[in-house]
Amino acid sequence: MSKRSFSLRSPLDMHIHFREGAMMRRVAPLSAETFAGGVIMPNLVPPVDNLDRLSKYEREIRETVDGHAFEPYMTLFMRPYTESELASMKDRIIGVKLYPEGVTTHSEGGVGNLRDIEGTLALMEELDIRLMVHGESTDFVMDRERAFLPVYEDLAARFPRLAIVMEHITTRESAELLDRHENLSATVTLQHLLITLDDIAGGLLNPHLFCKPIAKRPEDREALLALALEAHPRLAFGSDSAPHPVDKKESAGCAAGVFTAPIALQMLVGLFEEHGALDRLQAFVSDNARRIYGVAPPEKTVVFEKTGAVIPERYGDVIPMYPGRELDWKVAEVR
């Protein structure tokens, strides 16, 4: 399939980091310009884990993206919640995000023992509130997602009416697990469809490709790419776009996160065209998410033209994935 123009209807990013303050003002409009909505992560300092914090954060986001047709789908940071707390926020959130303690950025206050939140999980099942999971253990870094899979199996079996999202899956085994439980769905990032650990550390270290979960082996990437290209009905795009200032990335204590928000759709169009799957990109970046999450995003059409573009070297003090790289496709119009 070869085209010179291509359109997407109301694309969605089902996993995005907007941060707060000046960083939000820099990056959030870049997502809101082309995406019709996004699932906003709650791992701030302090985390989004109560009604007041949720309300203020949502208000800040809406003020920041004002003028764009963009709906922020809010989340709560997992902790033990009471029924009254969850009931008071149910209509304001798309789910509750479980971070195992210490596995990623600002997860120090995450869940150390799953037994501590079993009551909350039962309440979420009864109230029809989605569970969203950063699925890693504290094992050897390449095995952390694989080691977490029995937790997914256990939760899916013990809470069969609880909708569970395996966030940013990175392994072949996670891809296979998607078909074993009807209450499991997943998101996958742009970077995990493109790179392996070799791209990060096989030559000179590339800090701007370092994220958690870390990119894995070629066979893992190929399994994820196959799922995306077929637009598996329980898989949705979630960029996990995670901006950090350049001094936090190019440092001895390199922060985890790849910034892809402003170029993700252009790169996905190119990737799906390369594999003859442009007809399935609409499902992967929008239609599947609408069905899985039950959302109705604002109407927005993004028109792409195959006239070439160059990824900016930086957006303020944030460096994107592949700065300076030439792309085949550019955003020509948003209406």
N, C-alpha and C positions, 0 to 999 in steps of 0.2 A: 504494500500500500504506500503510495507516494502522494503527498498533498503539499500545497503551498499555504493553506490556511486550515485552521482547526479550532473548534469551539468547545468549551466546557460549561455546563450549567451548574451554577452554585457549588463550586468545589468546596470541600470541607477538610479541615485539618483537625483530626481527632486526638491530638496530643501536642500541646504547644506551651512553651514557657515565655511569659510576657514580663517577668520580673516586676519591679515597681519603680516609681519615681522617674528619674532622667532616662534610665535604660528602657523602661516601658515606653516613654514618649518617643524614643528613637526607633524601637523595633515593632511595636504593636501596629502602627499604621502600615508598615510594610506587609504584614499579613492581611490586614483588613482591606487593603487595596484590591487584592485578587481573590481571597477566600471569602466565602459567604458566612462562615462561622468556624469556631475552633473550640476545642476542649482545653480549658485553662488549668494548668497544674497548680497545686496548692502548697508546694514545698518552699514557702517563703520563710523569712525570719522576722517575727514569729509566724508559724504556719497558719493557714486558713482553716480554723477548726472550731469556729463559733459563729453565731448569727451576726454579731456586730462586725467581726473581721470580714466575713463573707460580703456583707452589704457594702462596706467601705471599699473593698477591693473591686467588686463589680462596678460600683459607681465610678471609680478611678478609670477602669478600663473603658467604660462607655463614654466617659468624657474624652478620653484619649483618642478613640476611634470615631468620634462624632463626625458625621459627614460621609461615612462609608456604610454600605449595606453589609453589616457584619454582626453576627450574634455570638456573644461569648457564652459558652456552656460551662458553668462553674462547677467546681469540685471541692470536696472537703478532704482535709488531711485525716487519715485514719487514727482514731484513738477510741477508747471505750465511750460510747454515746448512750444516753438514755432515750427511751421511746419519745418522750416529749421534745427533746432536742432534735431528733431526726424528723419528727413530724412537723416541727416548726420550720425546717429548712428543705423539706422534701421537694416542694415545688420550685425551689430556687436553684437546685443542683441537678447535674446529670449523673452524678455518682460520687462515691467515696473512694479515695485513692490510698491503697495500702503500700507503704514503703517499709520493707524490713529495715530494722535499725542499722544505720551506718553504711548502707550499700551504695549510696549515690549522694549527689549534692543536697545539702540541707536535709538529710534524713536521720540526723542524730536523734531526733525525737520520735523515730518510727517505732514499729512494732518489734519488740524483742522476743515475745512469746505469743504464739497464735492463740493460746488458751485464754489470754487476757481479753481477746476481742470476740470470742465465740458468741457471747450474748448479743453483741452489736450485729454480728453477721446474721443471727437468727431474726433480729428486728428488721434488718435490711431486707431479708427474704420476705417477711410478712408485709412490709411497707412498699415492696417493689422498688427498691433503691439499688442501683447497679454497683457492683464491686469492681474496681479497677486496680490492677496489681503490677507493681514493679517486681517481676518474678526472678529474683536472684537470692542466692544464699551467700554465706561468707566463706565458701570453699575457695579452692584455687581459681583464679580469675577466669580462665577459659571454661571452667566447669560449673560456674555459679548458676547459670540458667538451667543447665541440664539437671543439676542437683535439686532445683526447686520444683521440677515437674511433678514429683509425687505429691507436693502440696496442692497443686492445681487439681490433680486426680482426686485427692481426698475431699477438697472443698466442693468440687463439682458433684461428687457422689453424695456427700452428706447434706448439701444444700441444693437439691435439684431444681428448685424454683428461683434460685439466686442467679441473676445474669452476671457472668464473670468475664472481664476483658483482660486477656493476657497482653499487657502493654509492650510495645516495641520488641517483638520476638526476634531472635537472632540465630536460632539453631534449627537444623533439620528435624530434630526430635520434637521441638515445639510446633513446627509446621504439621507434623504427623498427628500430634495430640489434638489439634483443632477438630478433627473428624471423629473423635472418640466420645465426646460429650456434647449434647445439644445446647447446653447452657454456657458453653465456652465460645467466645469470639476473640479476635486479636487485632492489633494494629501493627504496622511495620513502617519503618522509616525509609527515606530516600537513601541514606548512607548505607544501610544494611542491604539494600538491593544492589549496591554498586561496589562496595569495597570489602576487603578482608583484612585480617591483622597485618598481612604483609604490606599493605598500603600505608599503614600507620608506622610500623617499626621494621620493615624489611630492609630499608636503606637508611637514609638520614631520618630521624624521628620527625613526623609531621604532627605537631600538636593540634592543628586545626581539624584533624580527622579523629582525634581521641574523644571517645564518649563512653558512657556506661548505659547498657551493657556494651562491652567492647565488641568490635567486629570479630567474627570468627573465621572459619575455614572456607575454602572455595565451595565445598559441597553444601555447607550451610547457606551461603549466599545463593547458590543455584536453586535450592529448595524453596527459599523465600521468594525468589524471582519467579519461579514457576507458579506459585500461589497467586502472586500479584498479577501476572500476565493473564491468568485465567479468570481474574476477578472473583476468586473464591467467595461465595456468598456470605461467609462469616469473617471476612478480612476487610479492614478499612485502612486508608492512609492516615498515618499520624506522624508528623515530621519529627517530633521530639526536638524541634529547633530550640537550641539552648544558647543564647548569647552570653558571652563573657568579654570583658575588656581585654584588649590585646596583651596587657601586662599580666593578666591572670592566665592566659593561654601560653604565652611564650615565656615561661618561668620554670623554675625547678619544681614547683608544686603545681603542675599543669592542671587547670580546671577541666572537668569532663563536660563535653557538650560540643555539638557541631551546629553552626548557624546556617540554616538552609532556607528559612522562610521566604526571602524575596526571590529565590531562584528555583524552588522545588518544583513548581508546576511546569516551568519551561523545560527542566531536565527530565521530568516524567514524560512529557510529550515526546521528547527525543528518544528516551529509552523505549517507550511502547512502540513508537514508529519503527525503531531499529529491529524490533522483534515481531513486526507485523501484527500488533495488538492494539492499535489506536481505537478500535471499536469497543474495546473493553475498559479503556481508561476512565470513562464517565462513571462506570459502576465502581471502580476502585477508589476514586477520589470523591464520590458523592452518593450515588444511589445506594450502595451497600450500607453506608453510615446512616442514611436516613431510615433505612429499615431496621438495622441493628439497634440503634439508639432511640428510634421513634421521634426524630426531630423533623421539623419543617423549616429549613433555613430561608433567609430572604432570597428573593429572586435576583440572580446576577448572572450575566453571561460574560465569560472571558474569552476573547478572540486572540488566537496566536497566529503569527505569520512566520513562514520559514525564510526569513531574510537575514538571519544572523544577529548575534548580540555578544557582548563581552561582559562577563561577570565583574562587577566593580571590585577593586582591590580591597575596599573596606567601606563600611557604613558607619561613619563616625569613628569610634574606637573599637568597633567590632569587625573582625575579619570573617568573611563567609567561607563556606566550602568552595574550594577550587578558585581562588581569586585570580582574575586575569584570564581565565579559560574562555575560549570561544564556544558559543552555543549556536546550534542550528536555528533554534526557535526563540522568538521574543514575544512579549505581550504587546499586542497592537492596539487593543481596545478593551475597555471594561464598561459594560452597560447594564 
